[in-house]
Amino acid sequence: MNTLVVGAGALGGVITGRLLDAGAEVALATRDRASADQVLTGGVRITGVGGDVMVDVNRVAPLSDYTGQSFDLVLLATKAQAAIELAPKLVPLLAPGGTLLPIQNGGVPRHLADQVGEEYVLGGLSNLGATMIAHGVYEQRNAGHILIGELRGGNSERTTAVKQWLSQGISVRTTHNLRGSMWSKLLLNCSVTTIGAILGRTMREYVQLPLGRDVFEKTYSEALNVALALGEQPETMLVEPIPPPRTESGDTSQEYDGWFQQILENYGDTKPSMLQDFERGRSTEIEFINGYVVGLGKQNGMNVGFNEVIVAIVKAIVGGDSHPSADHLSAIIARAS
Ligand SMILES: NC(=O)c1ccc[n+]([C@@H]2O[C@H](COP(=O)([O-])OP(=O)(O)OC[C@H]3O[C@@H](n4cnc5c(N)ncnc54)[C@H](OP(=O)(O)O)[C@@H]3O)[C@@H](O)[C@H]2O)c1
Protein backbone atom coordinates (compact mmCIF):
# COMPACT_ATOMS: atom_id res chain seq x y z
CA MET A 1 0.00 0.00 0.00
CA ASN A 2 1.87 3.08 -1.23
CA THR A 3 1.50 5.44 1.74
CA LEU A 4 2.06 9.13 2.41
CA VAL A 5 1.95 10.46 5.98
CA VAL A 6 1.18 14.19 5.93
CA GLY A 7 2.55 16.04 8.96
CA ALA A 8 5.83 15.20 10.70
CA GLY A 9 4.50 16.17 14.13
CA ALA A 10 4.01 13.94 17.16
CA LEU A 11 1.64 11.35 15.68
CA GLY A 12 2.88 11.56 12.08
CA GLY A 13 6.46 11.10 13.26
CA VAL A 14 5.73 8.13 15.51
CA ILE A 15 3.55 6.38 12.92
CA THR A 16 6.11 6.93 10.14
CA GLY A 17 9.04 5.82 12.31
CA ARG A 18 7.38 2.66 13.55
CA LEU A 19 6.23 1.67 10.04
CA LEU A 20 9.69 2.26 8.54
CA ASP A 21 11.29 0.36 11.42
CA ALA A 22 9.01 -2.58 10.62
CA GLY A 23 10.21 -2.51 7.00
CA ALA A 24 7.12 -0.88 5.47
CA GLU A 25 7.67 1.69 2.72
CA VAL A 26 6.27 5.11 3.73
CA ALA A 27 6.74 8.66 2.45
CA LEU A 28 6.50 11.64 4.79
CA ALA A 29 5.30 15.15 3.90
CA THR A 30 6.32 18.17 5.97
CA ARG A 31 5.11 21.73 5.95
CA ASP A 32 8.43 23.15 4.73
CA ARG A 33 11.82 22.16 3.37
CA ALA A 34 13.74 22.98 6.54
CA SER A 35 11.86 20.36 8.56
CA ALA A 36 12.13 17.83 5.71
CA ASP A 37 15.90 18.36 5.63
CA GLN A 38 16.08 17.91 9.39
CA VAL A 39 14.34 14.52 9.15
CA LEU A 40 16.39 13.53 6.10
CA THR A 41 19.62 14.24 7.97
CA GLY A 42 18.75 12.88 11.40
CA GLY A 43 16.16 10.21 10.52
CA VAL A 44 13.36 9.47 12.96
CA ARG A 45 14.13 8.73 16.59
CA ILE A 46 11.41 7.48 18.92
CA THR A 47 11.72 6.87 22.65
CA GLY A 48 9.15 5.92 25.26
CA VAL A 49 6.41 3.33 25.33
CA GLY A 50 6.68 0.71 22.59
CA GLY A 51 10.49 0.69 22.47
CA ASP A 52 13.17 2.93 21.00
CA VAL A 53 13.52 3.37 17.25
CA MET A 54 16.25 4.99 15.13
CA VAL A 55 15.50 4.79 11.45
CA ASP A 56 16.51 6.60 8.27
CA VAL A 57 13.79 8.27 6.21
CA ASN A 58 14.56 8.29 2.49
CA ARG A 59 11.29 9.75 1.28
CA VAL A 60 10.66 12.98 3.17
CA ALA A 61 9.84 16.27 1.46
CA PRO A 62 7.54 19.28 1.66
CA LEU A 63 4.03 18.33 0.63
CA SER A 64 4.24 20.33 -2.61
CA ASP A 65 7.08 18.05 -3.84
CA TYR A 66 4.62 15.12 -4.04
CA THR A 67 2.46 16.77 -6.71
CA GLY A 68 1.90 14.32 -9.58
CA GLN A 69 2.59 11.23 -7.47
CA SER A 70 -0.17 8.89 -6.36
CA PHE A 71 -0.76 6.99 -3.13
CA ASP A 72 -3.10 4.25 -2.01
CA LEU A 73 -3.22 5.72 1.48
CA VAL A 74 -2.73 9.30 2.65
CA LEU A 75 -2.67 9.47 6.44
CA LEU A 76 -3.45 13.02 7.51
CA ALA A 77 -1.60 13.76 10.77
CA THR A 78 -1.72 17.56 10.94
CA LYS A 79 -3.82 19.56 13.41
CA ALA A 80 -7.48 19.99 12.58
CA GLN A 81 -7.40 23.38 10.83
CA ALA A 82 -4.51 22.34 8.57
CA ALA A 83 -6.34 19.08 7.78
CA ILE A 84 -9.39 21.01 6.55
CA GLU A 85 -7.22 23.31 4.45
CA LEU A 86 -5.11 20.51 2.97
CA ALA A 87 -7.78 17.92 2.20
CA PRO A 88 -8.76 19.26 -1.27
CA LYS A 89 -5.06 19.22 -2.27
CA LEU A 90 -4.66 15.63 -1.06
CA VAL A 91 -7.47 14.04 -3.06
CA PRO A 92 -5.55 14.49 -6.37
CA LEU A 93 -2.68 12.51 -4.77
CA LEU A 94 -4.92 9.47 -4.29
CA ALA A 95 -4.56 6.52 -6.66
CA PRO A 96 -7.88 5.17 -8.01
CA GLY A 97 -9.68 3.66 -5.01
CA GLY A 98 -7.21 5.39 -2.68
CA THR A 99 -8.03 6.38 0.90
CA LEU A 100 -7.58 9.55 2.92
CA LEU A 101 -7.33 8.73 6.62
CA PRO A 102 -7.65 11.68 9.04
CA ILE A 103 -6.87 10.99 12.72
CA GLN A 104 -7.81 14.32 14.30
CA ASN A 105 -10.23 14.70 17.19
CA GLY A 106 -13.82 15.87 17.04
CA GLY A 107 -15.64 16.71 13.87
CA VAL A 108 -12.68 16.57 11.44
CA PRO A 109 -13.31 13.25 9.61
CA ARG A 110 -17.01 14.11 9.11
CA HIS A 111 -16.08 17.61 7.90
CA LEU A 112 -13.53 16.19 5.42
CA ALA A 113 -16.00 13.64 4.10
CA ASP A 114 -18.55 16.41 3.49
CA GLN A 115 -15.82 18.52 1.89
CA VAL A 116 -14.22 16.05 -0.52
CA GLY A 117 -16.63 13.09 -0.66
CA GLU A 118 -17.19 10.18 1.72
CA GLU A 119 -15.85 7.70 -0.83
CA TYR A 120 -12.33 9.08 -0.29
CA VAL A 121 -12.41 9.36 3.50
CA LEU A 122 -12.00 6.59 6.03
CA GLY A 123 -12.73 7.80 9.56
CA GLY A 124 -10.00 7.62 12.17
CA LEU A 125 -9.09 8.76 15.64
CA SER A 126 -6.06 8.34 17.83
CA ASN A 127 -5.80 6.92 21.30
CA LEU A 128 -2.07 6.76 20.70
CA GLY A 129 -0.35 9.51 22.68
CA ALA A 130 2.87 11.14 21.49
CA THR A 131 4.87 14.34 21.74
CA MET A 132 7.33 15.89 19.33
CA ILE A 133 10.62 17.02 20.84
CA ALA A 134 12.03 18.30 17.54
CA HIS A 135 11.39 17.41 13.90
CA GLY A 136 12.43 13.76 13.68
CA VAL A 137 12.57 13.29 17.46
CA TYR A 138 9.48 11.93 19.22
CA GLU A 139 8.31 10.33 22.42
CA GLN A 140 5.49 7.79 22.47
CA ARG A 141 3.54 8.32 25.67
CA ASN A 142 1.20 5.33 25.82
CA ALA A 143 0.46 1.95 24.24
CA GLY A 144 -2.63 3.33 22.54
CA HIS A 145 -4.03 2.54 19.12
CA ILE A 146 -5.48 4.18 16.05
CA LEU A 147 -9.16 3.39 15.62
CA ILE A 148 -10.52 3.33 12.06
CA GLY A 149 -13.88 2.72 10.46
CA GLU A 150 -16.35 3.85 7.83
CA LEU A 151 -18.19 7.07 8.69
CA ARG A 152 -21.41 5.55 7.39
CA GLY A 153 -20.90 2.65 9.81
CA GLY A 154 -20.41 -1.06 9.18
CA ASN A 155 -17.37 -2.88 7.90
CA SER A 156 -15.55 -2.53 4.60
CA GLU A 157 -12.70 -4.09 2.67
CA ARG A 158 -10.68 -0.89 2.83
CA THR A 159 -10.99 -0.75 6.63
CA THR A 160 -9.57 -4.27 6.86
CA ALA A 161 -6.83 -3.56 4.29
CA VAL A 162 -5.72 -0.32 5.96
CA LYS A 163 -5.71 -1.99 9.38
CA GLN A 164 -3.57 -4.85 8.08
CA TRP A 165 -1.09 -2.49 6.50
CA LEU A 166 -0.69 -0.04 9.39
CA SER A 167 -0.60 -2.85 11.97
CA GLN A 168 2.90 -3.67 10.73
CA GLY A 169 4.11 -0.72 12.79
CA ILE A 170 1.40 0.48 15.16
CA SER A 171 -1.61 -0.86 16.98
CA VAL A 172 -4.78 -0.40 14.90
CA ARG A 173 -8.34 -1.40 15.72
CA THR A 174 -11.44 -1.25 13.58
CA THR A 175 -14.98 -0.39 14.57
CA HIS A 176 -18.35 -0.59 12.85
CA ASN A 177 -19.41 2.50 14.87
CA LEU A 178 -16.64 5.02 14.31
CA ARG A 179 -18.98 7.98 14.73
CA GLY A 180 -20.03 6.63 18.12
CA SER A 181 -16.38 6.32 19.15
CA MET A 182 -15.64 9.83 17.88
CA TRP A 183 -18.48 11.18 20.00
CA SER A 184 -17.32 9.32 23.11
CA LYS A 185 -13.89 10.89 22.74
CA LEU A 186 -15.41 14.28 21.94
CA LEU A 187 -17.53 14.23 25.12
CA LEU A 188 -14.35 13.83 27.17
CA ASN A 189 -12.40 16.38 25.14
CA CYS A 190 -15.20 18.96 25.64
CA SER A 191 -15.30 18.43 29.39
CA VAL A 192 -12.22 16.79 30.90
CA THR A 193 -9.71 18.43 28.55
CA THR A 194 -11.08 21.86 27.68
CA ILE A 195 -12.34 22.74 31.16
CA GLY A 196 -9.02 21.58 32.61
CA ALA A 197 -7.17 23.77 30.12
CA ILE A 198 -9.07 26.98 30.87
CA LEU A 199 -8.73 26.38 34.62
CA GLY A 200 -5.04 25.42 34.33
CA ARG A 201 -5.65 22.16 36.19
CA THR A 202 -6.22 18.44 35.72
CA MET A 203 -9.78 17.20 36.10
CA ARG A 204 -8.97 15.66 39.49
CA GLU A 205 -7.78 19.08 40.65
CA TYR A 206 -10.65 21.08 39.24
CA VAL A 207 -13.52 18.91 40.47
CA GLN A 208 -12.33 19.68 44.00
CA LEU A 209 -13.11 23.38 43.42
CA PRO A 210 -16.62 24.45 44.54
CA LEU A 211 -18.20 24.68 41.06
CA GLY A 212 -15.84 22.31 39.25
CA ARG A 213 -17.95 19.17 39.23
CA ASP A 214 -21.08 21.12 38.33
CA VAL A 215 -19.42 22.69 35.28
CA PHE A 216 -18.01 19.31 34.22
CA GLU A 217 -21.43 17.64 34.45
CA LYS A 218 -23.34 20.40 32.66
CA THR A 219 -20.79 20.64 29.84
CA TYR A 220 -20.64 16.86 29.38
CA SER A 221 -24.40 16.49 29.44
CA GLU A 222 -24.97 19.31 26.92
CA ALA A 223 -22.59 17.61 24.49
CA LEU A 224 -24.14 14.20 25.12
CA ASN A 225 -27.63 15.61 24.48
CA VAL A 226 -26.45 16.93 21.10
CA ALA A 227 -25.01 13.52 20.17
CA LEU A 228 -28.19 11.70 21.15
CA ALA A 229 -30.41 14.24 19.38
CA LEU A 230 -28.44 13.56 16.18
CA GLY A 231 -29.10 9.85 16.56
CA GLU A 232 -25.47 9.03 17.37
CA GLN A 233 -24.74 6.06 19.60
CA PRO A 234 -21.69 6.92 21.68
CA GLU A 235 -19.55 3.82 21.98
CA THR A 236 -18.15 2.48 25.25
CA MET A 237 -14.42 3.12 25.55
CA LEU A 238 -12.80 2.81 28.99
CA VAL A 239 -15.99 4.14 30.56
CA GLU A 240 -19.63 3.92 29.46
CA PRO A 241 -20.34 7.29 27.76
CA ILE A 242 -23.95 7.57 28.91
CA PRO A 243 -24.06 8.10 32.68
CA PRO A 244 -26.56 6.21 34.84
CA PRO A 245 -29.63 8.28 35.78
CA ARG A 246 -29.69 10.62 38.73
CA THR A 247 -32.45 10.38 41.31
CA GLU A 248 -35.87 11.90 40.53
CA SER A 249 -35.02 14.98 42.58
CA GLY A 250 -31.89 15.52 40.44
CA ASP A 251 -29.44 14.36 43.10
CA THR A 252 -26.67 12.02 42.07
CA SER A 253 -27.38 8.33 42.55
CA GLN A 254 -24.82 5.83 43.80
CA GLU A 255 -24.51 4.50 40.23
CA TYR A 256 -24.01 7.99 38.86
CA ASP A 257 -21.28 8.73 41.43
CA GLY A 258 -19.61 5.43 40.48
CA TRP A 259 -19.62 6.50 36.82
CA PHE A 260 -18.12 9.87 37.74
CA GLN A 261 -15.34 8.17 39.73
CA GLN A 262 -14.53 5.96 36.73
CA ILE A 263 -14.08 9.04 34.54
CA LEU A 264 -11.83 10.53 37.18
CA GLU A 265 -9.75 7.38 37.56
CA ASN A 266 -9.24 6.95 33.82
CA TYR A 267 -8.82 10.55 32.68
CA GLY A 268 -8.51 12.76 35.79
CA ASP A 269 -4.72 12.98 36.06
CA THR A 270 -3.69 13.85 32.51
CA LYS A 271 -2.43 17.35 31.88
CA PRO A 272 -4.83 18.75 29.26
CA SER A 273 -3.21 18.92 25.81
CA MET A 274 -4.94 22.26 25.21
CA LEU A 275 -3.20 23.68 28.29
CA GLN A 276 0.08 22.78 26.59
CA ASP A 277 -1.14 24.64 23.50
CA PHE A 278 -1.80 27.73 25.67
CA GLU A 279 1.62 27.49 27.31
CA ARG A 280 3.38 27.20 23.96
CA GLY A 281 1.35 30.00 22.36
CA ARG A 282 -0.07 27.58 19.77
CA SER A 283 -3.51 27.73 18.22
CA THR A 284 -6.07 25.29 19.61
CA GLU A 285 -8.59 22.95 17.98
CA ILE A 286 -11.49 24.42 20.00
CA GLU A 287 -13.68 24.95 16.90
CA PHE A 288 -13.56 21.19 16.28
CA ILE A 289 -14.21 20.25 19.92
CA ASN A 290 -16.64 22.39 21.99
CA GLY A 291 -17.18 24.64 18.95
CA TYR A 292 -18.35 21.64 16.92
CA VAL A 293 -20.90 20.76 19.61
CA VAL A 294 -22.09 24.36 19.77
CA GLY A 295 -22.59 24.52 16.00
CA LEU A 296 -24.56 21.28 15.84
CA GLY A 297 -26.54 22.12 18.99
CA LYS A 298 -27.59 25.50 17.68
CA GLN A 299 -28.57 24.04 14.30
CA ASN A 300 -30.93 21.79 16.24
CA GLY A 301 -32.26 24.53 18.57
CA MET A 302 -30.59 23.01 21.63
CA ASN A 303 -29.16 24.67 24.71
CA VAL A 304 -25.37 24.59 24.49
CA GLY A 305 -24.66 27.59 26.74
CA PHE A 306 -21.89 25.97 28.79
CA ASN A 307 -19.96 24.86 25.74
CA GLU A 308 -20.50 28.26 24.13
CA VAL A 309 -19.06 30.16 27.07
CA ILE A 310 -16.13 27.74 27.22
CA VAL A 311 -15.37 28.40 23.54
CA ALA A 312 -15.39 32.14 24.23
CA ILE A 313 -13.00 31.72 27.17
CA VAL A 314 -10.58 29.62 25.10
CA LYS A 315 -10.59 32.28 22.39
CA ALA A 316 -9.95 35.00 24.99
CA ILE A 317 -6.98 33.03 26.38
CA VAL A 318 -5.54 32.41 22.91
CA GLY A 319 -6.05 36.09 22.05
CA GLY A 320 -4.12 37.17 25.15
CA ASP A 321 -7.18 38.76 26.83
CA SER A 322 -7.41 36.15 29.57
CA HIS A 323 -5.41 33.31 31.10
CA PRO A 324 -6.13 29.89 32.63
CA SER A 325 -7.72 30.46 36.03
CA ALA A 326 -10.17 28.91 38.49
CA ASP A 327 -12.14 32.18 38.29
CA HIS A 328 -13.60 30.98 34.97
CA LEU A 329 -15.84 28.55 36.84
CA SER A 330 -18.11 31.21 38.32
CA ALA A 331 -18.05 33.11 35.01
CA ILE A 332 -19.21 29.97 33.15
CA ILE A 333 -22.06 29.39 35.59
CA ALA A 334 -23.14 33.05 35.44
CA ARG A 335 -22.96 33.41 31.67
CA ALA A 336 -24.29 29.98 30.68
CA SER A 337 -27.27 29.88 33.00
N1 LIG B 1 -0.24 13.83 19.91
C1 LIG B 1 -1.15 13.09 20.48
O1 LIG B 1 -0.87 12.41 21.47
C2 LIG B 1 -2.56 13.07 19.94
C3 LIG B 1 -3.45 12.15 20.50
C4 LIG B 1 -4.76 12.10 19.99
C5 LIG B 1 -5.12 12.93 18.96
N2 LIG B 1 -4.23 13.82 18.45
C6 LIG B 1 -4.68 14.65 17.34
O2 LIG B 1 -3.92 14.32 16.18
C7 LIG B 1 -3.65 15.47 15.38
C8 LIG B 1 -2.15 15.62 15.22
O3 LIG B 1 -1.62 15.83 16.51
P1 LIG B 1 -0.06 15.99 16.80
O4 LIG B 1 0.09 16.03 18.27
O5 LIG B 1 0.70 15.01 15.99
O6 LIG B 1 0.18 17.47 16.22
P2 LIG B 1 1.55 18.20 15.92
O7 LIG B 1 2.65 17.61 16.73
O8 LIG B 1 1.29 19.66 16.03
O9 LIG B 1 1.83 17.81 14.41
C9 LIG B 1 1.17 18.37 13.34
C10 LIG B 1 2.17 18.49 12.22
O10 LIG B 1 1.50 18.91 11.05
C11 LIG B 1 2.43 19.70 10.33
N3 LIG B 1 1.76 20.52 9.33
C12 LIG B 1 1.02 21.62 9.50
N4 LIG B 1 0.64 22.12 8.30
C13 LIG B 1 1.17 21.29 7.36
C14 LIG B 1 1.16 21.28 5.95
N5 LIG B 1 0.52 22.22 5.27
N6 LIG B 1 1.82 20.29 5.31
C15 LIG B 1 2.48 19.32 6.00
N7 LIG B 1 2.55 19.30 7.35
C16 LIG B 1 1.89 20.27 8.02
C17 LIG B 1 3.07 20.55 11.41
O11 LIG B 1 4.26 21.10 10.89
P3 LIG B 1 5.19 22.09 11.75
O12 LIG B 1 5.89 21.19 12.71
O13 LIG B 1 6.06 22.71 10.75
O14 LIG B 1 4.26 23.05 12.43
C18 LIG B 1 3.28 19.53 12.51
O15 LIG B 1 4.53 18.91 12.42
C19 LIG B 1 -4.31 16.64 16.14
O16 LIG B 1 -5.56 16.87 15.62
C20 LIG B 1 -4.41 16.14 17.58
O17 LIG B 1 -5.50 16.72 18.29
C21 LIG B 1 -2.96 13.90 18.91
The ligand as a Tripos MOL2 file, in Angstrom:
@<TRIPOS>MOLECULE
LIG
   48    52     1     0     0
SMALL
NO_CHARGES

@<TRIPOS>ATOM
      1 N1         -0.2430   13.8270   19.9090 N.am      1 LIG1
      2 C1         -1.1550   13.0920   20.4800 C.2       1 LIG1
      3 O1         -0.8710   12.4110   21.4700 O.2       1 LIG1
      4 C2         -2.5590   13.0660   19.9420 C.ar      1 LIG1
      5 C3         -3.4540   12.1470   20.4980 C.ar      1 LIG1
      6 C4         -4.7590   12.0950   19.9880 C.ar      1 LIG1
      7 C5         -5.1240   12.9270   18.9570 C.ar      1 LIG1
      8 N2         -4.2330   13.8180   18.4500 N.ar      1 LIG1
      9 C6         -4.6760   14.6540   17.3440 C.3       1 LIG1
     10 O2         -3.9210   14.3190   16.1820 O.3       1 LIG1
     11 C7         -3.6530   15.4680   15.3840 C.3       1 LIG1
     12 C8         -2.1500   15.6230   15.2180 C.3       1 LIG1
     13 O3         -1.6240   15.8280   16.5100 O.3       1 LIG1
     14 P1         -0.0620   15.9930   16.7960 P.3       1 LIG1
     15 O4          0.0930   16.0350   18.2690 O.co2     1 LIG1
     16 O5          0.7010   15.0090   15.9900 O.co2     1 LIG1
     17 O6          0.1750   17.4670   16.2200 O.3       1 LIG1
     18 P2          1.5520   18.1990   15.9240 P.3       1 LIG1
     19 O7          2.6510   17.6060   16.7310 O.co2     1 LIG1
     20 O8          1.2940   19.6590   16.0330 O.co2     1 LIG1
     21 O9          1.8300   17.8100   14.4060 O.3       1 LIG1
     22 C9          1.1740   18.3690   13.3410 C.3       1 LIG1
     23 C10         2.1730   18.4890   12.2190 C.3       1 LIG1
     24 O10         1.5000   18.9080   11.0480 O.3       1 LIG1
     25 C11         2.4270   19.7050   10.3330 C.3       1 LIG1
     26 N3          1.7590   20.5170    9.3290 N.ar      1 LIG1
     27 C12         1.0200   21.6220    9.5030 C.ar      1 LIG1
     28 N4          0.6390   22.1160    8.2970 N.ar      1 LIG1
     29 C13         1.1660   21.2930    7.3640 C.ar      1 LIG1
     30 C14         1.1630   21.2790    5.9510 C.ar      1 LIG1
     31 N5          0.5160   22.2180    5.2710 N.pl3     1 LIG1
     32 N6          1.8180   20.2860    5.3050 N.ar      1 LIG1
     33 C15         2.4800   19.3210    5.9960 C.ar      1 LIG1
     34 N7          2.5530   19.2990    7.3490 N.ar      1 LIG1
     35 C16         1.8920   20.2680    8.0150 C.ar      1 LIG1
     36 C17         3.0750   20.5520   11.4050 C.3       1 LIG1
     37 O11         4.2620   21.1040   10.8850 O.3       1 LIG1
     38 P3          5.1850   22.0880   11.7500 P.3       1 LIG1
     39 O12         5.8900   21.1920   12.7140 O.co2     1 LIG1
     40 O13         6.0590   22.7100   10.7480 O.co2     1 LIG1
     41 O14         4.2600   23.0550   12.4340 O.co2     1 LIG1
     42 C18         3.2850   19.5320   12.5070 C.3       1 LIG1
     43 O15         4.5320   18.9120   12.4170 O.3       1 LIG1
     44 C19        -4.3140   16.6400   16.1400 C.3       1 LIG1
     45 O16        -5.5640   16.8740   15.6170 O.3       1 LIG1
     46 C20        -4.4070   16.1430   17.5790 C.3       1 LIG1
     47 O17        -5.4990   16.7190   18.2900 O.3       1 LIG1
     48 C21        -2.9590   13.8980   18.9130 C.ar      1 LIG1
@<TRIPOS>BOND
     1     1     2 1
     2     2     3 2
     3     2     4 1
     4     4     5 ar
     5     4    48 ar
     6     5     6 ar
     7     6     7 ar
     8     7     8 ar
     9     8     9 1
    10     8    48 ar
    11     9    10 1
    12     9    46 1
    13    10    11 1
    14    11    12 1
    15    11    44 1
    16    12    13 1
    17    13    14 1
    18    14    15 2
    19    14    16 1
    20    14    17 1
    21    17    18 1
    22    18    19 2
    23    18    20 1
    24    18    21 1
    25    21    22 1
    26    22    23 1
    27    23    24 1
    28    23    42 1
    29    24    25 1
    30    25    26 1
    31    25    36 1
    32    26    27 ar
    33    26    35 ar
    34    27    28 ar
    35    28    29 ar
    36    29    30 ar
    37    29    35 ar
    38    30    31 1
    39    30    32 ar
    40    32    33 ar
    41    33    34 ar
    42    34    35 ar
    43    36    37 1
    44    36    42 1
    45    37    38 1
    46    38    39 2
    47    38    40 1
    48    38    41 1
    49    42    43 1
    50    44    45 1
    51    44    46 1
    52    46    47 1
@<TRIPOS>SUBSTRUCTURE
     1 LIG1         1 GROUP 0 **** ****
